[in-house]
Amino acid sequence: RALVFGLVTTFAGLVTCGAPLVDPSLLARADWAAVWPSGISIGILSFGAQNVVPTLFLYLARDPLRTRQAVLLGATLPLAMYSLWEAVFL
């Protein structure tokens, strides 16, 4: 837990330091066709937990609602973090 706390704290600190330097006008004039392969890799990485769903289902006492919530949060949180990272540091 301490390592995860350190990871989250470091990520938040880097994003906080970099966010004021973001120029949204540069994102508006970006060539989104060049981003297409990278967007695919982000999607694959953020939804890469499908192979642990059966184990997660058993771990959560065969509760489909809790499993669905865990999968949705486990997919949405990394996607949001990757998107934030890309927006700030690229």
C-alpha positions as CSV (number, residue, x, y, z in Angstrom):
1,R,0.0,0.0,0.0
2,A,2.8,2.3,0.7
3,L,4.3,1.8,-2.8
4,V,0.9,2.5,-4.4
5,F,0.5,5.6,-2.3
6,G,4.0,6.7,-3.5
7,L,3.1,6.0,-7.1
8,V,-0.2,8.0,-6.9
9,T,1.5,10.9,-5.0
10,T,4.3,11.1,-7.6
11,F,1.8,11.0,-10.5
12,A,-0.3,13.7,-8.9
13,G,2.8,15.8,-8.2
14,L,4.1,15.5,-11.8
15,V,0.7,16.3,-13.3
16,T,0.2,19.3,-10.9
17,C,3.6,20.7,-11.9
18,G,3.1,20.2,-15.6
19,A,-0.5,21.2,-15.9
20,P,0.1,24.9,-15.8
21,L,2.4,24.6,-18.8
22,V,-0.2,23.0,-21.1
23,D,-1.3,25.2,-24.0
24,P,-4.7,23.9,-25.1
25,S,-4.4,25.7,-28.5
26,L,-1.6,23.3,-29.4
27,L,-4.0,20.3,-28.8
28,A,-6.6,22.0,-31.1
29,R,-4.2,22.1,-34.0
30,A,-2.7,18.6,-33.6
31,D,-2.7,16.1,-36.4
32,W,-5.0,13.5,-34.8
33,A,-4.4,11.1,-37.7
34,A,-0.8,10.7,-36.4
35,V,-2.1,9.8,-33.0
36,W,-4.2,6.9,-34.2
37,P,-1.7,4.1,-33.5
38,S,-1.0,5.5,-30.0
39,G,-4.7,5.8,-29.2
40,I,-5.1,2.1,-30.0
41,S,-2.2,1.2,-27.7
42,I,-3.7,3.3,-24.9
43,G,-7.1,1.6,-25.4
44,I,-5.5,-1.9,-25.3
45,L,-3.5,-1.1,-22.2
46,S,-6.4,0.4,-20.3
47,F,-8.8,-2.5,-21.1
48,G,-6.1,-5.2,-20.7
49,A,-7.7,-6.6,-17.5
50,Q,-10.1,-8.9,-19.3
51,N,-8.0,-11.9,-18.6
52,V,-8.3,-11.4,-14.8
53,V,-12.1,-11.2,-14.8
54,P,-12.7,-14.8,-13.8
55,T,-10.3,-14.6,-10.9
56,L,-11.7,-11.2,-9.9
57,F,-15.2,-12.7,-10.0
58,L,-14.1,-15.5,-7.6
59,Y,-12.2,-13.1,-5.4
60,L,-15.3,-10.9,-5.0
61,A,-17.4,-13.9,-3.8
62,R,-19.1,-14.4,-7.2
63,D,-20.9,-11.1,-7.0
64,P,-21.6,-9.9,-10.5
65,L,-22.3,-6.3,-9.5
66,R,-19.1,-5.8,-7.6
67,T,-17.1,-7.5,-10.4
68,R,-18.7,-5.2,-13.0
69,Q,-17.9,-2.2,-10.9
70,A,-14.3,-3.4,-10.3
71,V,-13.8,-3.9,-14.0
72,L,-15.3,-0.6,-15.0
73,L,-13.3,1.3,-12.4
74,G,-10.2,-0.7,-13.3
75,A,-10.5,0.2,-17.0
76,T,-11.7,3.8,-16.5
77,L,-9.1,4.9,-14.0
78,P,-6.0,3.9,-16.1
79,L,-7.6,5.4,-19.2
80,A,-8.1,8.7,-17.4
81,M,-4.6,8.6,-16.0
82,Y,-3.1,7.8,-19.5
83,S,-5.1,10.6,-21.1
84,L,-4.1,13.1,-18.4
85,W,-0.5,12.1,-18.8
86,E,-0.6,12.4,-22.6
87,A,-2.3,15.8,-22.4
88,V,0.2,17.2,-19.9
89,F,3.5,15.7,-21.1
90,L,3.1,15.5,-24.8
